[in-house]
Amino acid sequence: MEGLKEILFRFLVGGLVVSIFSALGDVLKPKSFAGLFGAAPSVALATLSLTIASNGIAYAAVEARSMVGGAVALLAYTFLVTWVMFRYTPSTLLVAAGLLSTWLATALGIWFFLLK
């Protein structure tokens, strides 16, 4: 029964947050932001809400720091992929797959030096 409560909680919080971010994305220009605002923040907030409910605020704070570290690593990866794509115009698949190690190295570096 506890698992069902957790699933319902995740569904309700995720749906509510997706709706709020989708409305926000609909107001902003360009419209492509709607998908961005509807996905990642809502999943993170639903996960943090569920973590607070099941494990407490201190544990959720550690999880939130990890999420921020992952977001910074994703920003570095995105910046580097964009820079290479605009500068050299190679294959998108080659660049995106080839630079995944950048994301991994950045995420592990942030975790090891700042979050551990």
Backbone bond lengths (Angstrom), bond angles and torsions (degrees), N, CA, C in turn:
res aa  C-N    CA-C-N  psi(-1)  N-CA   C-N-CA  omega(-1)  CA-C   N-CA-C  phi
1 M - - - 1.444 - - 1.528 110.93 -
2 E 1.335 116.94 -33.69 1.470 121.00 179.08 1.520 110.81 -63.60
3 G 1.326 117.46 -37.18 1.464 121.19 178.62 1.515 111.95 -64.58
4 L 1.332 117.13 -36.39 1.459 121.26 178.75 1.526 110.68 -67.34
5 K 1.332 116.98 -40.35 1.474 120.73 177.07 1.526 110.25 -61.76
6 E 1.320 116.31 -41.69 1.462 120.94 179.94 1.523 110.93 -64.35
7 I 1.310 117.37 -41.62 1.464 121.08 178.97 1.524 110.31 -65.82
8 L 1.332 117.83 -44.29 1.466 120.87 178.56 1.519 111.50 -63.59
9 F 1.332 116.73 -42.19 1.466 120.59 177.77 1.523 110.90 -60.78
10 R 1.330 116.12 -46.50 1.462 120.77 179.14 1.531 110.91 -61.61
11 F 1.321 116.36 -41.20 1.458 121.69 179.46 1.533 110.79 -63.38
12 L 1.321 116.82 -47.54 1.464 120.32 -178.00 1.522 112.48 -67.21
13 V 1.304 117.12 -48.58 1.467 120.11 -179.90 1.525 110.35 -64.93
14 G 1.317 117.05 -45.59 1.464 120.42 179.25 1.515 111.66 -60.98
15 G 1.331 117.54 -44.38 1.460 120.91 179.26 1.509 112.53 -63.94
16 L 1.331 116.73 -42.29 1.456 120.44 178.96 1.525 111.28 -64.13
17 V 1.306 116.74 -46.30 1.456 120.22 -177.90 1.526 111.00 -69.13
18 V 1.320 118.04 -38.36 1.461 120.72 176.11 1.523 109.68 -60.87
19 S 1.312 117.49 -41.87 1.462 120.86 179.62 1.520 111.67 -63.69
20 I 1.314 116.87 -41.90 1.472 120.50 179.72 1.530 110.32 -65.53
21 F 1.327 117.37 -48.22 1.455 119.92 -179.87 1.526 112.14 -67.52
22 S 1.310 117.46 -32.41 1.462 120.54 176.89 1.523 110.42 -66.07
23 A 1.328 116.76 -41.72 1.465 120.30 176.68 1.520 110.62 -63.79
24 L 1.315 116.85 -40.67 1.459 120.68 177.28 1.524 110.78 -63.72
25 G 1.305 117.01 -43.69 1.457 121.20 178.47 1.510 112.58 -65.52
26 D 1.323 117.12 -30.17 1.461 121.07 178.75 1.525 111.42 -70.20
27 V 1.327 116.58 -29.41 1.463 121.16 179.58 1.528 111.01 -77.89
28 L 1.322 117.12 -33.47 1.461 121.04 -175.53 1.525 111.85 -80.55
29 K 1.309 115.66 159.07 1.468 122.37 175.85 1.516 107.49 -112.10
30 P 1.284 124.15 142.79 1.459 127.45 -6.87 1.517 110.70 -75.12
31 K 1.297 115.82 165.46 1.466 121.86 -176.93 1.531 112.46 -66.29
32 S 1.317 117.21 -16.43 1.462 119.34 179.91 1.525 111.92 -66.49
33 F 1.330 117.90 -16.12 1.456 120.71 176.47 1.527 111.79 -67.17
34 A 1.331 117.61 -22.48 1.465 120.51 -177.33 1.534 111.02 -57.79
35 G 1.324 117.55 -44.26 1.459 120.44 178.85 1.512 112.37 -65.98
36 L 1.316 116.30 -39.78 1.457 121.01 178.97 1.514 111.16 -63.65
37 F 1.338 115.87 -46.98 1.458 119.44 -179.67 1.520 112.18 -70.71
38 G 1.322 117.44 -24.23 1.457 120.17 -178.32 1.510 114.14 -80.68
39 A 1.309 118.18 -18.32 1.462 120.16 -171.34 1.522 113.29 -102.60
40 A 1.307 116.73 -78.22 1.464 120.99 -168.87 1.526 114.72 -60.38
41 P 1.321 119.89 -50.25 1.480 117.65 -177.84 1.520 112.77 -63.07
42 S 1.317 117.01 -37.14 1.465 118.63 -177.45 1.521 111.25 -68.17
43 V 1.311 117.49 -39.14 1.460 120.61 178.44 1.529 109.76 -65.77
44 A 1.322 116.68 -43.00 1.470 120.07 179.75 1.525 110.94 -63.85
45 L 1.329 117.61 -44.51 1.461 119.87 -179.19 1.521 112.06 -67.50
46 A 1.322 117.18 -39.27 1.466 119.63 177.17 1.527 110.57 -64.34
47 T 1.321 116.59 -41.59 1.465 120.40 178.65 1.523 111.23 -64.30
48 L 1.334 116.58 -42.94 1.465 119.37 178.69 1.527 111.51 -65.60
49 S 1.331 117.57 -39.87 1.466 120.24 177.87 1.522 110.91 -61.79
50 L 1.307 115.89 -43.50 1.461 120.50 179.18 1.530 110.60 -66.41
51 T 1.319 116.86 -38.53 1.464 120.96 179.02 1.526 110.72 -65.59
52 I 1.326 116.71 -41.49 1.475 119.89 177.46 1.520 110.01 -62.23
53 A 1.323 116.33 -44.00 1.468 120.22 -178.44 1.530 112.36 -65.05
54 S 1.322 116.70 -35.52 1.467 118.11 -175.44 1.525 114.41 -97.85
55 N 1.339 118.43 -30.01 1.476 119.75 -173.96 1.527 114.21 -122.50
56 G 1.317 118.93 -8.29 1.454 120.94 178.30 1.519 113.53 97.85
57 I 1.322 113.92 168.02 1.467 121.36 -174.23 1.526 112.23 -69.07
58 A 1.314 118.20 -39.05 1.468 120.17 -177.61 1.524 111.33 -62.91
59 Y 1.301 117.03 -43.10 1.469 120.52 178.55 1.526 110.67 -66.68
60 A 1.329 116.27 -39.71 1.466 120.53 179.14 1.526 111.26 -65.07
61 A 1.323 117.13 -32.77 1.464 120.33 178.13 1.528 110.91 -64.04
62 V 1.320 116.54 -40.36 1.471 120.53 176.55 1.530 110.15 -64.03
63 E 1.327 116.58 -42.50 1.464 120.81 178.55 1.529 110.91 -64.03
64 A 1.314 117.50 -39.95 1.467 121.34 179.40 1.523 110.94 -64.89
65 R 1.323 117.12 -40.85 1.471 119.66 176.38 1.514 110.91 -61.59
66 S 1.312 116.95 -39.57 1.464 120.81 177.73 1.524 110.99 -64.37
67 M 1.323 116.81 -39.11 1.465 120.55 177.38 1.526 111.38 -63.19
68 V 1.314 116.67 -40.68 1.462 120.55 178.09 1.527 109.80 -64.86
69 G 1.320 117.57 -41.83 1.464 120.99 176.67 1.519 111.87 -60.02
70 G 1.330 116.47 -43.52 1.459 120.83 177.35 1.521 111.98 -64.27
71 A 1.325 116.93 -36.99 1.465 120.69 178.27 1.528 111.39 -67.26
72 V 1.319 117.12 -39.06 1.467 120.48 177.29 1.531 110.06 -64.91
73 A 1.325 116.39 -41.43 1.467 120.27 177.44 1.526 110.86 -63.56
74 L 1.328 117.29 -39.91 1.464 121.03 177.16 1.522 110.91 -64.97
75 L 1.322 117.23 -38.08 1.466 120.95 176.86 1.528 110.72 -62.15
76 A 1.326 116.92 -44.06 1.466 120.36 178.55 1.528 110.90 -62.76
77 Y 1.319 116.48 -43.80 1.472 121.61 178.41 1.525 110.78 -62.03
78 T 1.322 116.84 -46.83 1.462 121.29 -178.99 1.522 111.25 -63.06
79 F 1.322 116.62 -42.66 1.456 120.65 178.48 1.527 110.88 -61.25
80 L 1.320 116.83 -45.67 1.462 120.41 -177.88 1.532 111.48 -67.27
81 V 1.342 117.65 -42.78 1.469 120.51 177.84 1.527 110.07 -61.37
82 T 1.321 116.98 -45.34 1.468 120.91 179.80 1.522 110.80 -62.11
83 W 1.309 116.72 -44.00 1.464 120.44 -178.94 1.533 111.15 -62.41
84 V 1.335 116.44 -46.07 1.467 120.08 179.54 1.524 110.47 -64.58
85 M 1.329 117.70 -41.95 1.464 120.69 -178.50 1.523 112.17 -63.70
86 F 1.327 117.43 -40.59 1.456 119.61 179.99 1.526 112.57 -77.23
87 R 1.287 116.56 -29.33 1.465 119.79 -176.49 1.528 112.36 -81.03
88 Y 1.327 116.93 -42.59 1.462 119.68 -171.92 1.533 114.67 -116.02
89 T 1.314 119.47 -13.88 1.474 125.92 -177.27 1.536 114.92 47.44
90 P 1.324 118.40 52.76 1.470 120.50 175.15 1.533 110.13 -86.06
91 S 1.323 116.04 -169.52 1.456 122.22 177.22 1.532 109.93 -64.96
92 T 1.313 115.75 131.45 1.464 120.57 -179.62 1.524 111.08 -62.56
93 L 1.309 116.74 -44.76 1.463 120.88 179.39 1.523 111.19 -60.98
94 L 1.313 116.59 -42.87 1.464 121.10 179.96 1.531 111.09 -61.74
95 V 1.318 116.15 -46.35 1.471 119.81 -178.35 1.525 110.96 -67.88
96 A 1.338 116.82 -48.61 1.469 120.37 -177.64 1.530 111.40 -61.13
97 A 1.315 117.15 -45.30 1.466 120.37 179.59 1.525 111.28 -71.75
98 G 1.319 116.24 -40.14 1.459 119.63 -177.56 1.513 114.00 -66.58
99 L 1.326 116.53 -30.20 1.462 119.44 -177.86 1.532 113.76 -95.51
100 L 1.330 117.28 6.28 1.464 119.02 174.80 1.527 111.78 -59.36
101 S 1.312 116.16 -29.72 1.461 119.63 177.26 1.530 110.79 -63.33
102 T 1.330 117.03 -27.93 1.470 120.89 175.79 1.521 110.35 -63.29
103 W 1.343 115.55 -45.39 1.457 118.90 178.26 1.528 110.45 -61.79
104 L 1.325 116.27 -46.63 1.457 120.18 -178.49 1.527 111.62 -61.68
105 A 1.323 116.77 -45.97 1.470 120.34 -179.76 1.527 110.76 -63.55
106 T 1.328 117.34 -41.25 1.463 120.82 179.65 1.526 110.59 -66.23
107 A 1.328 116.85 -46.01 1.466 120.42 -179.72 1.529 111.24 -62.65
108 L 1.319 117.02 -44.64 1.463 119.63 178.85 1.526 111.74 -66.95
109 G 1.332 116.74 -37.59 1.464 120.26 177.49 1.520 111.78 -63.79
110 I 1.332 116.35 -44.00 1.464 120.06 177.83 1.520 109.92 -62.98
111 W 1.310 116.74 -44.82 1.461 119.50 -179.42 1.521 111.23 -63.40
112 F 1.336 116.28 -45.62 1.469 119.38 -175.77 1.522 112.33 -69.29
113 F 1.338 117.83 -43.19 1.463 120.46 -173.42 1.534 114.10 -91.34
114 L 1.327 117.31 -26.47 1.465 118.17 -174.63 1.518 114.78 -115.01
115 L 1.318 117.79 -30.97 1.463 119.79 -172.37 1.517 114.53 -104.64
116 K 1.292 117.91 -19.33 1.467 121.22 -174.99 1.503 111.60 -72.44
